[in-house]
Amino acid sequence: MTATVPSKPEDVESKGLKGGALGLVSSVVVGVASTAPAYSLAASLGFIVVGGTVVAGVKAPGIVLLAFIPMYMIAVAYQELNKAEPDCGTTFTWATRAFGPVTGWMGGWGIIVADVIVMSNLAQIAGSYSFTFVGSFGLPAVADLATNTVATTIAGLLWIAIMTWICYRGIEISARLQYVLLSFEVVILIFFAAFALVKVYTGNAEPYSLIPQWDWFNPFTLDFSKTIAPAMLTAIFIYWGWDTAVSVNEETKDPGKTPGRAAVISTLLLLATYAVVTVATVAFAGVGEKGIGLANPANSGDVFSAIGPTLFGPGPVGALLMALLGFSILTSASASTQTTILPTARTALSMAAYKAIPEQFARIHPRFLTPTWATIGMGLVSAVFFLIFTFISPALLLALIGSIGLMIAFYYGLTGYACVWYYRKTLFHSFRSIILRGLFPLVGGLMLTYVFIYGLINFAAVDWLVDDNGKNVTIFGIGAEAVVGVGGLLIGLVLMAIWWWRRPDYFRGRTLPRRSDDLVLSPEGVVPAFGLPDSGIPPTIIAPDFSNLPPGQTPINAETLEPVKEPSELPPDDPALPRKDE
């Protein structure tokens, strides 16, 4: 046989990112920082406690634990797929390999549109807390600007510009900044939790405070449809973002292993942090509907600011601790603003490299080795969407968390299914493969599919979301969360159809063909490989005489891609080379 398997897809070369820039710790920091732990808990814990039509109450820690299960399972799917092909396109690349170009394109678009939309929410929070933090130092006029739409919008745009510039300057600068921001954020969160628990256990808390119980971690005593499912929609949001650790895979020191490990470690660290802080918050504030109770609707937007004054008390020390707590939320939102740009730019880079979107987005800065068009484009588009949402109605920003939840469930679930289908032909080689490449990704995908369907049905209700004046937040008479979530995905279908018409190479499988984890019969003298030069481990190479073929498996011919059922003799020894028995 003389034909060979192409070493890489047509016209696609290494993308040019700075390889080896990040280690395991840096990748974990990026993954955890992307979830914005302090902001996520401040903005979501009240809604988790309230649940749906029936309050979850003290079972909030159990909801947080339950939401971790699909996140961990999908993190395992990311780890296994990254071993096969560590491509910065992640879901886009893997879903294309498994299911074809249309599904892969929509997976990539799901990442992009979710990140662009959440940037509006993060920018608004960063802008608002900038004034809150500065105003806490005896400047009430500055603090009042936190509720001024014009002021917070300008500040939010500045945050987007600053973080876009940092991402443009290089992945190492981005990682170093994340070390500082995340360290401060986590230290303040742990201090907050410890301070609250010490007060509870020493009897110095409030009359409505509660002693933590192990039963709080059991959510299955609650009604699933009325409490667990609605609370899960919010709880999943607080874990979202760890996949950034995988999106920078081509810039890590061991791209086949480090990013996947970082993703799994990130989810475990988030679980530990969220469990401790949630228990402490529920224990100190209680779950009442008055005062600082977590079921009080007035506290849902920011439970930490509502609890802080009571927890830390008056005086200079209390004021300083409140300022630090507010600063932790500011650093959380700003850090997540930066790390949200990273995966979006790299997803766009990968899509452009494979000609799934305009090739200009594949350009790399010759000095900084970062995506130029993709990074700047992410910043500009995020700023435009932030202005649009704010102009229509600041209350519309409330719809973003739910709509983003739909997109998270969409592309995370798709990744789980892609893992199962990609490894389908080698799934039963070992017990490990069955669990980590089959069961976990499938169960995680099914759980997120249910969350997507349930969320879509409920978000579409006209009275699901109301503003501060009690008015329904709707678009075209449909719940705003459902319209923003589904509408964002449908826009992707239109853009995909336009690009398919203009540049069909990707959609015809010329740049990123479908494949699975198959065995390959190696042509004599040829070492076949698939994907980019930096795309990880190629399929197993089988000798022509089947001497290394695993029992029960059938190899395929690397030239024709047809199954080979009969072994062939090895070629005669080269007389110029010594024989094995000599």
Buried (B, 14 or more C-beta within 10 A) or exposed (E): BEEBBEEBBBEBEBBBBBBEBBBBEBBBBBBBBBBBBBBBBBBBBBBBBBBBEBBBBBBBBBBBBBBBBBBBBBBBBBBBBBBBBBBBBBBBBBBBBBBBBBBBBBBBBBBBBBBBBBBBBBBBBBBBBBBBBBBBEEEEEBBEBBEBBEBBBEBBBBBBBBBBBBBBBBBBBBBEBBBEBBEBBBEBBBBBBEBBBEBBEEEEBBEBBBEBEEEBBBBEEBEEEBBBBBBBBBBBBBBBBBBBBBBBBBBBBBBBBBBBBBBBBBBBBBBEBBBBBBBBBBBBBBBEBEBBBBBBEEBBBBBBBBBBBBBBEEEEEBBEBBBBBBBBBBBBBBBBBBBBBBBBBBBBBBBBBBBBBBBEBBBBBEEBBBBBBBBBBBBEBBBEBBBEBBEEBBBBBBBBBBBBBBBBBBBBBBBBBBBBBBBBBBBEBEEEBBEBBBBBBBBBBBBBBBBBEBBBEBBBBEEBBBBEEEEBBBBEEBBBBBBBBBBBBEEBEEBBEEBBEEBEBBBEBBBBBBBBBBBBBBBEEBEBBBBBEBBBBBBBBBBBEBEEBEEEBBBBBBBEEEEBEEBEEEEEEEEEEEEEEE
